[in-house]
Amino acid sequence: MSAPQPIEMQGALRLEGVFLESIFSAYAISQGLQVVPRPSTEGQQHDVLIERYDGFIHCECTGLAEITAKKIDRFYNDTMMLHTKLHKYGKGLVEAWFVAATHDNAWTSEASEEFQKVKNLLKERLKIETRLITSNELLLGLLKAGVLGVRLVRDRIYWASPEDVAIRYSPDKKEFVYDRCDKHVLDKFAETHFSLLPSYYWDSYYRAIFEEAVKDKMELPLSVFTYYDSEGLRWGSIDDLINCYETHLKTFTRTYVLEKGKDFILKLSESLRKNKYYSLYIFTLGDKSSGTTYISSTLLSELKGRAYILIDELKTAGKIPKEESVNICIVSPTQYWSPQAWGMVPEVPEILKEEIRAYRVSGNELLRDLLNSGVLGFRFRSKNEVTLVGPGIEAIRIERGDLQFRDEPWYKW
């Protein structure tokens, strides 16, 4: 019997353009740095400019799929020109940061060599220190500061800005929460030219360009409620979802998976007093007959009917004592439910009310739970593609309230 394959979500997220500049400026603010609130100086454009008491830091931000020597050459020229322009303000550059939201394999060998040359030249000629911030080091910093978040639009996961209500790591609470960025950071971020750009500028300026570029790949229309900088992330199969949720349940103390099927998990939880509680989780990716993933009242009725039959079968087989009540949980990654289906979840036939209770875990709530248990983690897959992965792959995961690189979740028992 072959070992199970590691789970990785389909699609990709990318950090590039105005959005990357916006996120990195918020990150700089979160680190106590002062971001200069202008996009250019004396006609010389710059991505993110940081002011220190002794000079400025030039931050060149890129999310290109390939970093070439030409890109490094432009960085060298822009840094020297900006250094000259800034001297009119009484002080020049003291550091230059090349911020590359890419995997290491995005760099050509010529680009790596050119970067080292540029680093040496800036040090020798202008006394400027050069720093490279890239790959998972960059991603970890942005996530850990709470400035970069994710959220669902229907069944797709997209990036979220500091100003969005989204799933993001909270440095204070030491967990993923559904909220905006820290207020202290937001107040200072609002004073910069980056504030509100992702929500409005990105959608109006890049919308037509992006729609044309990905018209054959996108299944959903663009929306002002997210940034479609890529096709987004989604679950590859219901098996992936079930396997990840099984691992999630096992991270809790006194919790046991008694049975797992093609669309369900039976869980037993014990209290300190040895009281037993049974839960049946029914999984669905949603109905795609309308062209998008959707939980309709018809689908929900089918799922609940399936749950009632399973409970009878499991009790007959002795998996659940006949006198025990059971919690039914409908688990789905989509945020898109019909109003009727949403209200139907807790409804149970009168004859079953004494033995069954029903609720749901879906959308953003499900994603937040899997991130908080460390089952899902962030990583650069290749080039400029970021993905979410399950256990078995090294990624940025939460452990004891801290984000770090791990290949497995932290088990609480």
C-alpha positions, 0 to 999 in steps of 0.5 A: 500500500503506497503512502498518502500523497501530500496535500496541496491546494490547486491554483496559486496566489501571487504577491506583485505590483501595487499590492506587494508594495502596499503590503510591504509598506504596512510591514515596514510600519509594523516594524516601527519604521517610517514610510515616506508617503509619496511614490516619487522624489524629484521625478524619480519613482520608488516603490517603498521609501523608508526614512531613518535619522541618518538617511533613507532605505530604498525598497524595490519590490517585485513579484516577477516569475523570473528575476533576470540580470536586467531587473538587477541592472534597473535596481542599481540604476534606480538606487544611484539616481534616487541617492542623488535626488534625495541629497536635496533633502539633506541626506541620501540612501543608507540602505537598499532592499531588494524585496522579491516575492519569489521562490529561489528558483525564480532567479536566473544564474546571471541575476544572482551573479549580477546582484552580488556585483551590485551589492559590492558596487553600492558598498564601495561607491556610495557606502550603501548596504544592500539587503535581499528579502525574498522567498519564505523569509519574506512571506513569514515576515508579512504573515507574522506581522498580521499585515497580509491576510487571506479570505474566501470569495465563494470557494476561492482563497485570495489575498487580503490587504491590511485594511480588509476584514480577513483571516490573518495572524494576530501577533497579540492573540497568537492565533489566526483571527478574522479581523483587520490589521492592528489599529496602531499599524492601520492608523499610520498606514492610512497616512501613506499613499498606499491606503485603500489602493488595493480595494479601489485602484487595483480593481479599476486600473488592472481589472481590464488587463487581468480579465483579458490575460486570464479569461480562459482560466477564471471561472468566476467574475472579478469583484471589488471584494477581492484582488484577483492577482491570480486564479486563487486557491481551492481544494483539489478534491473532497478526499484532500478536505477530509484528510486535512480535517481528520488531522485537524480533529486529531490535534485536540486532546481526548478526541478520536476518529472512530470511522472515516468514509468517502464523505464522512468522519465519525468522531468521539470526544471525551470529557475529563469525567469520561462523558462521551460525545459523538459527532458525525461530519459530512463533507461537500465541496458544493454543487457546481451545476450552476458554474460555481460552487454553491450550497443550495437548499436541495444539496443541504437536504441531501446531505442531512438525509445522508447523515440520518441514514449513516447514524442509523447504520453506525448505531446498528453496527455498534459504532455509536451506542443506540441511546447516545445523541449525535451532533451532525456537522456539515463541512464545506470550504465554500462561503457561498450558501443560499439564504434558505440553505443557511437557515435550514442547517439547524432544522431537524425532523421532530422525531429526531430532535431528542437524538440529533443536533445539526450545525455547520463549519464552512468558508472562512471559519473552516479555513481559520480553524485549519490554519490555527491547528497548523494543518494548513501552511503557507509556502512558495511552490515555485517561481512567484506562486504561493500555495497552501499545503497540508501535513507532510510538506514544510511550510509556515504553520502555527505552533504554540501560538508562533508561526514557523517552518514545520512539516506537521501540525503541533499535536496538543496531546 
